[in-house]
Amino acid sequence: MGPHPAAQWGLELAEPADRPRWLLAARLLSERDPEERLARAFARLESELGAGPGALLAAGPERAAAALAAEELRRAEALGVGLARMASGLQERHGGDLEALASDCMDLEELGGRLAGLAPGFGRAGVLRFLRPLREHWSAARETPLADTARAAALHWGLLAHGEDLEGEPAALRAACARALPERDPVDVEAALERLGARACRAGRPARCPLGEHCPAR
């Protein structure tokens, strides 16, 4: 099912400098356009404007929207405005620094509220998409839960057990990956499980599973 989008899009999440770029990429992934098209749009933003908050803030929403429209995103104009506002919020309120944004947050809910408040259109699902691959790299993201889709697929594959403590699921999944799939990055495995779960597991439709006869739910 392929690696995590951050890896596909050339982002190194262990590097603090790449995390604001991943924030903007996660906002892009909140759109309903095909992921391949969104990847091209991010690459165009990167090459034409620079996809960091400072670069987008300098470029402005019109240029961002034009770059997105060139890749035929359905809501290019509104998304260009949203990305520019997110860049502005992060840059002007927090100096472009996610550590500053997260400072003195009491819990994940407060952190999520601050992230969502950067710009319209970045709701709970987008915030959690941003935080999940950062658990091992950013202490503020450590308590981020699994997606329901990843949980459903992990249960089918025996990577999680029924009745697992919800807060302990990410660590349990990482341990299971280390045992069963040591050659794979757990972030990539979790992303693949999310895709599988969305396609078949959570909907209870194993016939739609792209793994075909290898699907354990069949």
C-alpha positions in Angstrom: 0.0 0.0 0.0 3.0 2.3 -0.1 4.8 4.4 2.4 3.4 7.3 4.4 2.6 10.4 2.4 5.2 12.4 4.3 7.9 10.0 3.1 6.4 10.0 -0.5 6.5 13.8 -0.5 10.1 14.0 0.5 9.6 15.2 4.1 11.8 14.0 7.0 9.7 14.2 10.1 12.6 13.6 12.4 13.8 17.1 11.3 12.1 19.9 13.1 12.4 22.1 10.0 10.3 19.8 8.0 7.4 19.6 10.4 5.8 22.9 9.4 6.0 21.8 5.8 4.2 18.6 6.9 1.6 20.7 8.6 0.8 22.4 5.3 0.9 19.0 3.5 -1.5 17.5 6.0 -3.9 20.4 5.3 -3.7 19.6 1.6 -4.5 15.9 2.4 -7.7 17.1 4.0 -9.0 17.8 0.5 -11.0 15.2 -1.5 -8.8 15.2 -4.5 -6.9 12.0 -5.3 -3.7 11.7 -3.3 -1.6 11.5 -6.4 -2.9 14.9 -7.5 -2.4 16.4 -4.1 1.2 15.1 -4.2 1.8 16.9 -7.5 0.3 20.1 -6.1 2.6 20.0 -3.1 5.6 19.5 -5.4 4.5 22.4 -7.5 4.1 24.6 -4.4 7.6 23.5 -3.3 9.3 24.2 -6.6 7.5 27.5 -7.4 7.0 29.1 -4.0 8.6 27.0 -1.3 6.2 25.0 0.8 7.2 26.3 4.2 5.1 28.8 6.2 7.5 31.7 5.6 7.7 31.1 1.8 3.9 30.8 1.5 3.3 33.9 3.6 5.6 35.8 1.3 4.0 34.4 -1.9 0.5 35.2 -0.8 -2.8 33.4 -1.4 -3.2 34.3 -5.1 0.1 32.7 -6.1 -0.6 29.6 -3.9 -4.0 29.2 -5.5 -2.6 29.6 -9.0 0.0 26.8 -8.3 -2.8 24.5 -7.0 -5.1 25.3 -9.9 -2.3 24.3 -12.3 -2.7 20.8 -10.9 -6.5 21.0 -11.2 -7.4 20.8 -7.6 -11.1 21.3 -7.2 -11.0 24.0 -4.5 -7.8 25.6 -5.6 -8.7 29.2 -4.7 -10.2 28.5 -1.3 -7.3 26.1 -0.5 -4.7 28.7 -1.5 -6.4 31.2 0.9 -6.5 28.5 3.6 -2.8 27.5 3.3 -1.8 31.2 3.3 -3.8 31.8 6.4 -2.3 28.7 8.1 1.2 29.9 7.2 0.3 33.4 8.5 -1.1 32.0 11.8 2.0 29.8 12.4 4.5 32.4 11.4 3.0 35.5 13.0 1.7 34.0 16.2 4.4 31.4 16.8 7.4 32.5 14.7 6.9 29.5 12.5 7.8 27.3 15.4 5.6 24.3 16.3 7.3 24.0 19.7 6.2 27.5 20.5 2.6 26.6 19.4 2.6 23.6 21.6 4.2 25.2 24.6 2.1 25.1 27.8 -0.6 23.0 26.1 -2.2 21.0 28.9 -3.3 18.0 26.7 -3.8 16.8 23.2 -7.2 18.4 23.0 -5.7 21.9 23.6 -2.9 21.2 21.1 -5.5 20.1 18.5 -7.5 23.3 19.1 -4.5 25.5 18.5 -3.6 23.6 15.3 -7.2 23.7 14.0 -7.4 27.4 14.9 -4.6 28.3 12.5 -6.9 28.3 9.5 -10.4 27.2 8.5 -10.8 23.7 6.9 -8.3 22.1 9.2 -10.6 20.1 11.4 -10.1 17.2 13.8 -9.3 14.6 11.1 -6.7 16.8 9.6 -5.1 17.6 12.9 -4.8 13.9 13.8 -3.5 13.1 10.4 -0.7 15.6 11.0 0.1 14.4 14.5 0.1 10.6 14.0 3.4 10.2 12.2 5.1 12.6 14.7 4.5 10.5 17.8 8.2 9.3 18.0 9.7 12.6 17.0 7.7 15.3 18.7 6.7 14.9 22.4 3.5 17.0 21.9 2.2 14.3 19.5 2.9 11.3 21.7 -0.6 10.7 22.9 -2.2 10.8 19.4 -4.6 7.8 19.0 -4.8 5.4 16.1 -7.3 6.1 13.3 -10.4 3.9 13.5 -9.5 2.6 10.0 -6.0 1.6 11.1 -7.4 -0.1 14.2 -9.9 -2.1 12.1 -7.2 -3.3 9.7 -4.7 -4.1 12.6 -7.3 -6.2 14.3 -7.9 -8.2 11.1 -4.1 -8.7 10.7 -3.6 -9.7 14.3 -1.3 -6.8 15.0 -3.7 -5.6 17.7 -5.8 -7.6 20.1 -9.5 -7.0 20.8 -9.9 -5.1 24.1 -6.5 -3.3 23.8 -6.4 -0.2 25.8 -7.0 2.7 23.4 -4.3 4.9 24.8 -1.8 2.0 24.5 -2.7 1.0 21.0 0.0 3.0 19.2 2.7 1.5 21.3 1.2 -2.0 20.9 1.1 -1.6 17.2 4.7 -0.4 17.1 5.8 -3.4 19.1 3.8 -5.7 16.9 5.4 -4.2 13.8 8.9 -4.7 15.3 8.1 -8.4 15.8 6.2 -9.1 12.6 7.5 -6.5 10.1 11.0 -5.5 11.3 12.0 -4.3 7.9 9.1 -1.8 7.7 8.9 1.6 9.2 5.9 1.5 11.7 4.8 4.9 10.3 4.5 3.4 6.9 2.7 0.3 8.2 0.2 2.5 10.1 -0.5 4.5 6.9 -1.0 1.3 4.9 -3.4 0.0 7.6 -5.4 3.3 7.4 -5.8 2.8 3.7 -6.8 -0.8 4.0 -9.2 0.0 6.8 -10.8 2.8 4.8 -11.1 0.6 1.7 -12.5 -2.5 3.3 -12.0 -3.4 7.0 -14.0 -0.7 8.7 -16.8 -0.9 6.1 -17.0 -4.7 6.6 -16.4 -5.3 2.9 -13.5 -7.7 2.6 -14.4 -8.3 -1.0 -13.1 -4.8 -1.7 -9.8 -5.4 -0.1 -7.0 -4.7 -2.5 -5.0 -7.7 -1.0 -7.4 -10.1 -2.7 -7.1 -13.7 -1.6 -4.4 -12.7 0.9 -7.0 -10.6 2.9 -7.3 -12.3 6.4 -10.9 -11.2 6.7 -12.0 -13.3 3.7 
